[in-house]
Amino acid sequence: MKNHITTIAFDADDTLWINEPYFQEAEKEFCTLLEDYLPQHSVSQELFKTEMQNLHLYGYGVKGFMLCMIETVGRVTDNTAPLELVNKVIQLGQDLLRKPVVLLDGVTETLESLKGKYRLVVATKGDLLDQERKLKNSGLQDFFHHIEIMSDKKEHDYNKLLKHLDCSPENFLMLGNSIKSDILPVLEIGGNAAHIPYHVTWSHEQHDVHLKHEHFMELESIDEIIKYL
């Protein structure tokens, strides 16, 4: 692999910094707010159903999550919820947008080692303003040649990115925590991919099938990639 790679792209959330635990914490608080109407596990199921129904409208990120929580409040309470409850939900979302950016272990050291040897890119999905905020607060911006905040991560999205970078798939390596978003689409277009598992994953991103592919590797931590390049 090391003779062909010229461009290395990194997912951001739960690859460079903590993200999903914040969402799970907010969801737990949300379910607690509605436990007078439904058991917490049922509220969680209703919220996930709402998210999946609206994904094509809102995309990924905190703002879409907020709207889905508000819609779920209406459905679960049969539109009888007091405005105070809706305001608490909005506060949950705003708190999410103010969460500190906490880098994962080995991220800075890995980027320092790779900078200057490869063209480094961020390829992440989510809300534009929120991701820009996190990148700014992360202190990592100077490591990257290009930052791509994508509405989704499917084959055509990666093809668009590679065209913009003027990079052939065989020269491209994607690192990320989601098999579904960071790995499978990249392999499908002929690129290389490395999976870095994170201890929590959003249900929508989970992929339990064991993957074997000549251009795929499974890492235990981000810094492991150095020895493969």
Summary of the structure (lengths in Angstrom):
residues: 229
radius of gyration: 18.8
end to end distance: 6.8
largest distance: 62.4
contacts: 699
relative contact order: 0.18
helix: 52%
strand: 14%
